[in-house]
Amino acid sequence: MERQGGLRWMVVAWLFVLSAVSYLDRVNMSIAGQFVARDFGFSNVRLGDVLAVWVLGYAFFQPFAGRLADRFGPRRVLTWGVLWWCAFTALTGSLPAGYAAALTLLMVVRFTLGVGEAVMYPAANRIVAKWIPVKERGLANGIIFAGVGIGAGVTPPFIRWLLEREGWRFAFLVCAALGAVAGLIWYAVGRDEPAQHPRLSQPEGRYIAAGLPDTASTPAPGVGSAQLPWSTILSSRSVWALTLSYVTFGYAAYIFFSWFFIYLNRVRGMDLRASGYYATLPFLAMAVASPLGGWIGDRMSAAMGRRKGRRLIAIIGMVLAAIFIALGVQVQSAPLATVVLAGGAGALYLSLASFWSVTADVGGSSAGSVSGVMNMGNQLAGAATSSLSPRIAEHFGWPASFLVVAVLCLAGALAWLAVDPEERL
C-alpha cells in the first residue's frame, strides 16, 4: 500500500490550535465577567446582555463569513479573522470604566469581536471539504472541535491565575497576544487546497483526491467559482433540519460557556479557586468526546452507510446529554453534580462532528456557506442562553434553567431523523 503522508493532519492540527484560541478569547469574559461588571458597575443581568451581544455579532455574520471563505479562500479569511478578534480582545481590556456610556461601548466592542470570530468554523469546514476524504471527516472535525474543549477547559484556571496576579485587563491583553501569534503561524502553514501546498506528497495528493465526493473534487478555475446560490442552500430539508438541531445544541452548549463558572461559584457555593478547577470538567469532557464521537461516526458510517452512521451517533449523543443534564441538577453534592453535568457536556459533543461532517459532504465547495447557515442558528441559540438562563433562574431557580437545556437536547435528537447525510446540493 502506498505511503500517504500526514500533511492533511498537520493542517487539521493547526485548525485545532485556532479553535482552542477562539474559545480562550470568548470564554474569558464569562470567567472575568463578575470583575468586569464590578468595575463597570452593572448587574448580573447586564452581564448576561454583554455575553449575549458577542454571540449576536458572531451569529449574524456566520453565513457571510462562510461565503467569504468560499469566495476568497479560508487561509486568508481565517488569518484576518484571527487578527481582527485579537485586536478587539485587546480593546476589551483597554476600555475605561466609570462614565455613562461605558456599558454601551463595551457591548459594541464585544459585538464587533464576535463578528471577527465568526469566520473560524465556516472557514475550517471549507478546509475539511477540500483536504479531508469523506471517510475521515468525522475524526478531522472531532479534532478541530476538541479545541473547543481544550480552549474552554484551560480558560478558567488560566484566567483565574491572571486575575489573581494582574487583574482582568491584563488577562484580555495576554489572550489577544496568544491569538495573534497563532493566527500568523496558521497563515504560514495553511493552504486553501492540497495542490497549493509545497509540502504535499504525490501519494497523499492522490489519496485525498480519491476520497473526496465528486462535487468537491471537480477542478475549478478559482477559489470561489463553484459557489451554490443561497436559494439552493435554503431550500434543502437537510440544511433546515441540521440547523434546527444545532439550535438546540447551541442552547445547551452555551450554558456551560456562559454561566457554568458563575453557577458553581454563586449557586453551588464553591470558592473562586475550586470554581476555576471544577469549571474545566465539562470542557475536558468535550475535548475527549469530540474526536471520539467523530471516530465512532466514521466507523459507523463505514459499516452501515453515512445516512445511518452520522444520524445514529448524533442522536445517541444528544439523548445521553439530556439524561445527564437532567440528573446533574438534582445531585446535592456540588463536586458530584459537576461530574454528572460534565458527562452531559461530553455526551453532547459526541454528536458534534456529525453536524460539520454532513455540512462538508452536502456543501462541497460551498461548505463554508452551508455550515455558516447552520452555525448562525446555533449561535443565536447561544445568545438566548446567555440572556435567558439568568432570567429563568431568577424566577424558577437554576435547576429549571438546566432542565430547559435537557428538553431541547431531546428535540435536537429528533430533528436528526429529517437529515439526509448523503444529499448533494
C-alpha positions as CSV (number, residue, x, y, z in Angstrom):
1,M,0.0,0.0,0.0
2,E,1.3,3.4,-1.0
3,R,2.5,5.6,1.9
4,Q,0.1,8.5,2.1
5,G,1.8,11.1,4.3
6,G,0.2,13.2,7.0
7,L,0.2,16.8,5.8
8,R,-3.6,17.0,6.0
9,W,-3.4,16.1,9.7
10,M,-0.9,18.9,10.3
11,V,-3.4,21.3,8.7
12,V,-6.1,19.9,10.9
13,A,-3.8,20.2,14.0
14,W,-3.4,24.0,13.4
15,L,-7.2,24.4,13.0
16,F,-7.4,22.7,16.4
17,V,-5.0,25.3,17.8
18,L,-7.0,28.2,16.3
19,S,-10.2,26.6,17.6
20,A,-8.7,26.5,21.1
21,V,-7.6,30.1,20.9
22,S,-11.0,31.2,19.7
23,Y,-12.6,29.7,22.8
24,L,-10.0,31.2,25.0
25,D,-10.9,34.6,23.6
26,R,-14.7,34.0,24.0
27,V,-14.9,32.2,27.4
28,N,-12.5,34.7,29.1
29,M,-15.5,37.1,29.6
30,S,-17.6,34.5,31.4
31,I,-14.7,34.0,33.8
32,A,-13.6,37.6,34.3
33,G,-17.2,38.9,33.9
34,Q,-18.0,39.4,37.5
35,F,-14.9,41.5,37.9
36,V,-15.7,43.5,34.7
37,A,-19.2,44.0,36.0
38,R,-17.9,45.3,39.3
39,D,-15.6,47.8,37.7
40,F,-18.2,49.0,35.2
41,G,-21.0,49.0,37.8
42,F,-23.6,46.8,36.2
43,S,-25.7,43.9,37.3
44,N,-25.7,40.2,36.6
45,V,-28.5,40.6,34.1
46,R,-26.5,43.3,32.3
47,L,-23.5,40.9,32.3
48,G,-25.8,38.4,30.5
49,D,-26.5,41.0,27.9
50,V,-22.8,41.6,27.4
51,L,-22.3,37.9,26.9
52,A,-25.3,37.7,24.6
53,V,-24.3,40.7,22.3
54,W,-21.0,38.9,21.5
55,V,-22.9,35.9,20.4
56,L,-25.2,38.1,18.2
57,G,-22.3,39.5,16.3
58,Y,-20.9,36.0,15.9
59,A,-24.2,34.5,14.9
60,F,-25.4,37.1,12.3
61,F,-22.1,37.1,10.5
62,Q,-21.9,33.3,10.1
63,P,-23.3,32.9,6.6
64,F,-21.3,35.9,5.3
65,A,-18.2,34.5,6.9
66,G,-18.8,31.2,5.2
67,R,-19.3,32.9,1.9
68,L,-16.1,34.9,2.3
69,A,-14.2,31.7,3.0
70,D,-15.7,30.1,-0.1
71,R,-15.0,33.1,-2.3
72,F,-11.6,34.3,-1.1
73,G,-10.2,31.1,0.4
74,P,-10.2,30.0,4.1
75,R,-6.4,30.6,4.6
76,R,-6.6,34.4,4.2
77,V,-10.1,34.8,5.6
78,L,-9.2,32.9,8.7
79,T,-5.9,34.8,9.2
80,W,-7.6,38.2,9.0
81,G,-10.4,36.9,11.3
82,V,-8.0,35.9,14.0
83,L,-6.1,39.2,13.9
84,W,-9.4,41.1,13.9
85,W,-10.8,39.3,17.0
86,C,-7.5,39.6,18.8
87,A,-7.4,43.3,18.3
88,F,-10.9,43.7,19.8
89,T,-9.9,41.3,22.7
90,A,-7.1,43.7,23.5
91,L,-9.5,46.6,23.2
92,T,-11.8,44.9,25.7
93,G,-9.0,45.0,28.3
94,S,-8.3,48.7,27.5
95,L,-11.8,50.2,27.8
96,P,-12.1,52.9,30.6
97,A,-14.8,52.4,33.2
98,G,-16.6,55.0,35.2
99,Y,-18.6,57.0,32.7
100,A,-22.2,56.8,31.5
101,A,-21.5,55.2,28.1
102,A,-19.1,52.6,29.4
103,L,-21.6,49.7,29.2
104,T,-22.7,50.7,25.6
105,L,-19.0,50.9,24.5
106,L,-18.2,47.5,26.0
107,M,-21.2,46.0,24.2
108,V,-20.2,47.5,20.8
109,V,-16.6,46.1,21.2
110,R,-17.9,42.7,22.2
111,F,-20.3,42.6,19.3
112,T,-17.5,43.5,16.8
113,L,-15.2,40.9,18.4
114,G,-17.9,38.3,17.7
115,V,-18.0,39.4,14.0
116,G,-14.3,38.6,13.7
117,E,-14.6,35.2,15.4
118,A,-17.5,34.2,13.1
119,V,-15.0,33.1,10.4
120,M,-13.5,30.3,12.5
121,Y,-15.6,27.3,11.8
122,P,-17.1,28.0,8.4
123,A,-13.5,28.6,7.1
124,A,-12.3,25.4,8.9
125,N,-15.2,23.4,7.3
126,R,-14.2,24.7,3.9
127,I,-10.7,23.3,4.6
128,V,-12.2,20.0,5.6
129,A,-14.2,19.8,2.4
130,K,-11.1,20.2,0.3
131,W,-8.4,18.5,2.3
132,I,-10.1,15.5,4.1
133,P,-11.5,12.4,2.4
134,V,-15.2,11.7,3.3
135,K,-14.3,8.6,5.4
136,E,-12.0,10.7,7.7
137,R,-14.2,13.8,8.1
138,G,-15.7,12.7,11.4
139,L,-12.3,12.4,13.1
140,A,-11.0,15.5,11.5
141,N,-13.9,17.6,12.7
142,G,-13.7,15.9,16.0
143,I,-10.1,17.0,16.4
144,I,-10.9,20.6,15.3
145,F,-13.7,20.9,17.8
146,A,-11.7,19.2,20.5
147,G,-10.1,22.7,20.5
148,V,-13.4,24.0,21.9
149,G,-13.0,21.7,25.0
150,I,-9.3,22.4,25.4
151,G,-9.6,26.2,24.9
152,A,-12.7,26.4,27.2
153,G,-11.2,24.0,29.7
154,V,-7.8,25.8,30.0
155,T,-9.5,29.2,30.2
156,P,-11.0,29.1,33.7
157,P,-7.8,28.2,35.6
158,F,-5.6,30.3,33.3
159,I,-7.8,33.4,33.5
160,R,-8.2,32.9,37.3
161,W,-4.4,32.8,37.6
162,L,-4.1,36.1,35.6
163,L,-6.9,37.6,37.6
164,E,-5.2,36.9,40.9
165,R,-1.9,38.3,39.8
166,E,-2.5,41.2,37.3
167,G,-6.3,41.7,37.0
168,W,-8.8,41.2,34.3
169,R,-7.5,43.9,31.9
170,F,-4.1,42.2,31.7
171,A,-5.8,38.8,31.1
172,F,-7.5,40.1,28.0
173,L,-4.2,41.5,26.7
174,V,-2.5,38.2,27.1
175,C,-5.3,36.4,25.3
176,A,-5.0,38.8,22.4
177,A,-1.3,38.3,22.1
178,L,-1.5,34.5,22.1
179,G,-4.2,34.6,19.4
180,A,-2.3,36.9,17.1
181,V,0.8,34.6,17.2
182,A,-1.3,31.5,16.4
183,G,-3.0,33.3,13.5
184,L,0.3,34.3,11.9
185,I,1.6,30.8,12.2
186,W,-1.6,29.5,10.5
187,Y,-1.0,31.8,7.5
188,A,2.5,30.2,7.2
189,V,1.4,26.6,7.4
190,G,-2.2,26.6,5.9
191,R,-3.3,26.5,2.3
192,D,-6.8,26.6,0.7
193,E,-6.4,23.3,-1.2
194,P,-3.9,20.5,-1.1
195,A,-2.4,21.2,-4.5
196,Q,-1.3,24.6,-3.3
197,H,0.9,23.3,-0.5
198,P,4.6,22.9,-1.4
199,R,5.0,20.0,1.1
200,L,2.2,17.8,-0.2
201,S,3.5,14.4,-1.4
202,Q,2.1,12.9,-4.6
203,P,0.8,9.8,-2.8
204,E,-1.1,11.9,-0.2
205,G,-2.5,14.2,-3.0
206,R,-3.8,11.1,-4.8
207,Y,-5.3,9.7,-1.6
208,I,-7.1,12.9,-0.8
209,A,-8.5,13.4,-4.3
210,A,-9.7,9.8,-4.5
211,G,-11.6,10.2,-1.2
212,L,-13.4,13.4,-2.0
213,P,-17.0,13.4,-3.3
214,D,-17.4,14.4,-7.0
215,T,-18.7,17.8,-6.0
216,A,-15.6,18.6,-4.0
217,S,-13.0,17.1,-6.3
218,T,-14.1,18.7,-9.6
219,P,-11.4,21.2,-10.7
220,A,-12.5,24.8,-10.7
221,P,-10.7,27.8,-12.2
222,G,-10.9,29.9,-9.0
223,V,-11.4,29.6,-5.2
224,G,-15.0,30.9,-5.4
225,S,-16.1,29.8,-8.8
226,A,-18.4,26.9,-7.7
227,Q,-20.5,28.6,-5.0
228,L,-24.0,27.4,-4.5
229,P,-26.8,30.1,-4.7
230,W,-28.4,30.9,-1.4
231,S,-31.8,29.7,-2.8
232,T,-30.4,26.2,-3.3
233,I,-28.9,26.0,0.3
234,L,-32.1,27.4,1.9
235,S,-34.4,25.0,0.0
236,S,-32.7,21.9,1.5
237,R,-34.7,20.0,4.1
238,S,-31.4,18.6,5.5
239,V,-29.9,22.0,5.9
240,W,-33.0,23.2,7.8
241,A,-33.1,20.0,10.0
242,L,-29.4,20.3,10.8
243,T,-29.9,24.0,11.7
244,L,-32.8,23.2,13.9
245,S,-30.9,20.5,15.7
246,Y,-27.8,22.8,16.0
247,V,-30.1,25.4,17.6
248,T,-30.8,23.1,20.4
249,F,-27.1,22.0,20.6
250,G,-26.1,25.7,20.8
251,Y,-28.5,26.5,23.6
252,A,-27.2,23.5,25.6
253,A,-23.5,24.2,25.0
254,Y,-23.7,27.9,25.9
255,I,-25.0,27.3,29.4
256,F,-21.5,25.8,30.1
257,F,-19.6,28.5,28.2
258,S,-21.6,31.4,29.7
259,W,-22.8,30.5,33.1
260,F,-21.2,27.3,34.5
261,F,-18.3,29.0,36.3
262,I,-20.7,31.5,37.9
263,Y,-23.2,28.8,38.7
264,L,-20.6,26.8,40.6
265,N,-19.3,29.9,42.4
266,R,-22.6,31.6,43.4
267,V,-25.2,28.8,43.4
268,R,-23.2,25.7,44.4
269,G,-21.1,27.7,46.9
270,M,-17.6,26.9,45.6
271,D,-14.8,29.4,46.1
272,L,-13.0,31.1,43.2
273,R,-10.2,28.5,43.1
274,A,-12.5,25.5,43.3
275,S,-14.9,27.0,40.7
276,G,-12.0,27.6,38.4
277,Y,-10.9,23.9,38.6
278,Y,-14.3,22.3,38.6
279,A,-15.5,24.5,35.7
280,T,-12.9,22.8,33.5
281,L,-14.5,19.4,33.7
282,P,-17.3,19.9,31.1
283,F,-14.7,21.3,28.7
284,L,-12.3,18.5,29.2
285,A,-15.2,16.1,28.6
286,M,-15.9,17.9,25.4
287,A,-12.3,17.7,24.3
288,V,-12.3,13.9,24.7
289,A,-15.8,13.3,23.4
290,S,-15.5,15.4,20.2
291,P,-12.8,13.3,18.4
292,L,-14.2,10.1,20.0
293,G,-17.6,10.9,18.5
294,G,-16.1,11.7,15.2
295,W,-14.1,8.5,15.1
296,I,-17.2,6.4,16.1
297,G,-19.2,8.2,13.4
298,D,-16.6,7.4,10.8
299,R,-16.6,3.7,11.8
300,M,-20.4,3.5,11.9
301,S,-20.7,5.2,8.6
302,A,-18.3,2.8,7.0
303,A,-20.2,-0.1,8.5
304,M,-23.8,1.0,7.8
305,G,-23.6,3.9,5.4
306,R,-23.5,7.7,6.2
307,R,-27.3,8.0,6.4
308,K,-27.4,5.7,9.4
309,G,-24.0,6.2,10.8
310,R,-23.9,10.0,11.1
311,R,-27.5,10.1,12.3
312,L,-27.1,7.4,15.0
313,I,-24.1,8.9,16.8
314,A,-25.7,12.3,16.8
315,I,-29.0,11.0,18.2
316,I,-27.3,8.9,20.9
317,G,-25.1,11.8,22.0
318,M,-28.0,14.3,22.4
319,V,-30.2,11.8,24.2
320,L,-27.4,11.0,26.7
321,A,-26.8,14.7,27.1
322,A,-30.4,15.3,28.1
323,I,-30.3,12.4,30.7
324,F,-27.0,13.6,32.3
325,I,-28.0,17.2,32.5
326,A,-31.4,16.5,34.0
327,L,-29.9,14.2,36.6
328,G,-26.9,16.6,37.4
329,V,-29.0,19.4,38.7
330,Q,-30.8,17.0,41.1
331,V,-27.5,15.9,42.8
332,Q,-26.9,17.6,46.2
333,S,-23.1,17.3,46.3
334,A,-21.5,20.1,44.3
335,P,-18.5,18.2,43.2
336,L,-20.6,15.1,42.1
337,A,-23.1,17.4,40.4
338,T,-20.2,18.9,38.4
339,V,-19.1,15.5,37.3
340,V,-22.6,14.5,36.2
341,L,-23.1,17.7,34.3
342,A,-19.7,17.4,32.7
343,G,-20.9,14.0,31.5
344,G,-23.8,15.8,29.8
345,A,-21.4,18.2,28.1
346,G,-19.3,15.3,26.9
347,A,-22.3,13.3,25.6
348,L,-23.5,16.4,23.7
349,Y,-20.1,16.7,22.0
350,L,-20.3,13.1,20.8
351,S,-22.7,14.4,18.2
352,L,-20.7,17.5,17.1
353,A,-18.6,16.0,14.4
354,S,-21.7,14.7,12.6
355,F,-23.1,18.2,12.2
356,W,-19.9,19.5,10.5
357,S,-19.1,16.4,8.5
358,V,-22.6,16.4,7.0
359,T,-22.4,20.1,6.0
360,A,-19.0,19.5,4.4
361,D,-20.4,16.5,2.5
362,V,-23.6,18.3,1.4
363,G,-22.0,21.6,0.6
364,G,-18.8,20.6,-1.2
365,S,-17.1,23.8,-2.5
366,S,-19.8,25.8,-0.7
367,A,-19.2,24.1,2.7
368,G,-18.4,27.4,4.3
369,S,-21.7,28.9,3.3
370,V,-23.8,25.8,4.2
371,S,-22.1,25.4,7.6
372,G,-22.4,29.2,8.2
373,V,-26.2,29.0,7.9
374,M,-26.3,26.1,10.3
375,N,-23.9,27.8,12.8
376,M,-25.9,31.0,12.7
377,G,-28.8,29.1,14.2
378,N,-26.5,27.6,16.8
379,Q,-25.1,30.9,17.9
380,L,-28.4,32.7,18.0
381,A,-29.5,30.0,20.4
382,G,-26.3,30.7,22.4
383,A,-27.3,34.3,22.7
384,A,-30.6,33.2,24.0
385,T,-28.9,31.0,26.6
386,S,-26.7,33.8,27.8
387,S,-29.6,36.2,28.3
388,L,-32.4,33.8,29.2
389,S,-30.6,31.5,31.7
390,P,-30.2,34.0,34.5
391,R,-33.8,35.3,33.9
392,I,-35.2,31.7,34.1
393,A,-33.1,31.1,37.2
394,E,-34.3,34.4,38.8
395,H,-37.9,33.3,38.5
396,F,-37.8,29.5,38.8
397,G,-34.3,28.6,40.1
398,W,-31.2,27.3,38.3
399,P,-32.4,23.7,38.1
400,A,-35.2,25.0,35.7
401,S,-32.5,26.6,33.5
402,F,-30.7,23.3,33.1
403,L,-34.0,21.3,32.6
404,V,-34.8,23.5,29.7
405,V,-31.5,22.5,28.2
406,A,-32.3,18.8,28.7
407,V,-35.7,19.1,26.9
408,L,-34.1,20.9,24.0
409,C,-31.4,18.2,23.6
410,L,-34.2,15.7,23.1
411,A,-35.8,17.9,20.5
412,G,-32.4,18.2,18.7
413,A,-32.1,14.4,18.6
414,L,-35.5,14.1,16.9
415,A,-34.6,16.7,14.3
416,W,-31.8,14.4,13.0
417,L,-34.4,12.0,11.7
418,A,-35.1,14.5,8.9
419,V,-31.4,14.8,7.9
420,D,-30.1,13.0,4.8
421,P,-26.3,12.9,5.2
422,E,-25.9,11.6,1.6
423,E,-27.7,14.6,0.0
424,R,-25.8,16.6,-2.6
425,L,-26.8,20.2,-3.1
